[in-house]
Structures are given as C-alpha cells and as structure tokens.
Amino acid sequence: MPRGIMVVQSSPASPEQDAAFNKWYDEDHLPEMLAVAGFTAARRYRLRATGPIKAPDSVQGYLAVYEVEADDLDAALVAMRSRPPGTASDALSLKPPPVVLFYELLSEVTAPPAEEPG
C-alpha cells in the first residue's frame, strides 16, 4: 500500500497565543485530521532555537507531520480537502499562511538493533 507524509509548517498568530495555538492543534485539529480515511498518525515538532543548526528567520516555528497510507494517495488528499470545515482558531497565523507539502515514500531503512553489552 502506498505511503506518504503531509507536512505543515505553521506558527501561532502571536507569541501570546502560543499556548492556545498548541491546545487547538493537539486537542482539535489533529483528531479532525486523523478522522480522514488514510491519515494514520500525526506528530508535531517545535523548531529548536538553540544548537548547531540554525534555521532562517523565515521558517515557521512548528511542523506537523501526518502519515498517510492508502491504496490511492491522491484520493486520501481529496478526502482531506473535501471534509467538512474543521474547528478554526484565531491562534493560527495566516500571515504568513501555513505551508503544506506532500511527499510520497521512496525508500525506508531502519537501524539494526543495538547489540547488548556483553
């Protein structure tokens, strides 16, 4: 069965709305997305502000990754786009708007199990 991921870069409308943005995303938006046929899992990430890898200022601070598994990936995306409108939140920034991209799986490699200390 074909697999892909949909990634969404987004930000709260203001720093003061960060908690409301995260609450809406986790409690309302993710469950709404996972109710769509083919959307099997979701994870959210916050951009690290510290460390050796620095992002440009133009990169939005949050990333949602949705796993999609369906016989027809396009049909899953059409179903997502045609679902009833979900819960909206004023905490979501529309300037800049969220960036939505879709990737299909090409290959998968996993690390071998770690050896037990002996």
N, C-alpha and C positions, 0 to 999 in steps of 0.2 A: 504494500500500500504506500503510495507516495507520501512523503513528509516534507514539511516546510516550517518556517518560522515567520511570524509577522512581528516586526519590531516597531515600537513607537517611542520617539523622543518627545518629551514634554516637560513643562515647568509649571509651577504654581503662578497665579496671576501676580502675586507679590510675596515677599518674604513673610509677611504677617499671615498669609493664607496657607503656609506650608502644611500645618497640621490638618487643616480642613481638606486640602488637596489630597494628602495621603489617606485620610479617612475615607473620602469619597472613592478614591481609586481602589483601595483594598476592600471596602465593605459593599460598594455598589457596582462600580464599573467592571472589575474583574469577574465577579459572579455573573453579570449580564453577558460578558463575552464568552464565558465558558458554557453558557446555555446554548450557544450556537453549535450546530452539528459540525463535527470535525475539529473544533477547538478543544484540545485535550488537557492543556496545562498552561499556567501563566506564572511568570516570575517578574519581579520588579527590582530595579537596581538604582542606586543613587551614585552620581558621578563623584569620584574622590577628588577633594580639593587639595590634598597633600600627596606627596610621594614623588617618585622619579618620572612619572609620565604625566605631563600637563596637557589638558585639553584647551583648545582655543576658547576665548570668551563667548563665541557664537554658539557653542554646543549647549543644548538644553540639559538641565541638571538631572533628569530622570529618564530611565529607559524601562519600558515594559517589553517582555519577550513572550509571545504567545506561540505555543507549539500547536501545529495543525497537522492532522493525519486524516486523509480522506482518499477515496478512490479517484476523486476529481478535485484537485486543489482549487481550481477556478470556481467550482460550484460552492465550495466552502466559503470562499471570499464573497461570492454573490449573496449567499445566505446571510453572511455577516452584514453586508451593506444594505440588505433589504429587510432586516429585522425591524421591529417597532423601535421608535426612538427610545434610547435608554435614559437613565437619570442624568440630568445635566448638572453641572456645578460651576458656580461663578469663580471658584478657586482655580480652575484650569485656565492657563494663559492662552489667549488666541492671538496675541501679538508678542512673539511670533507664534504661529499656529503649530500644533503638533506635527512632527514629521513621521509619516507612516511608510514603511518599506516591507516588501515580502521577498523572502529568499526560499528557494527550493533546495532540499538536501542533495548534495552531490556525493559525499563520502562521509564515513564515520570511522574513527579509530579510537579505541579506548586503551588506557594504560594497563599493562599486565598487573595482576595482583602483587602487592608488596610482599617480599619474602619475609617470613617470620625470623626474628633474630635467633640465632642458634648457638 
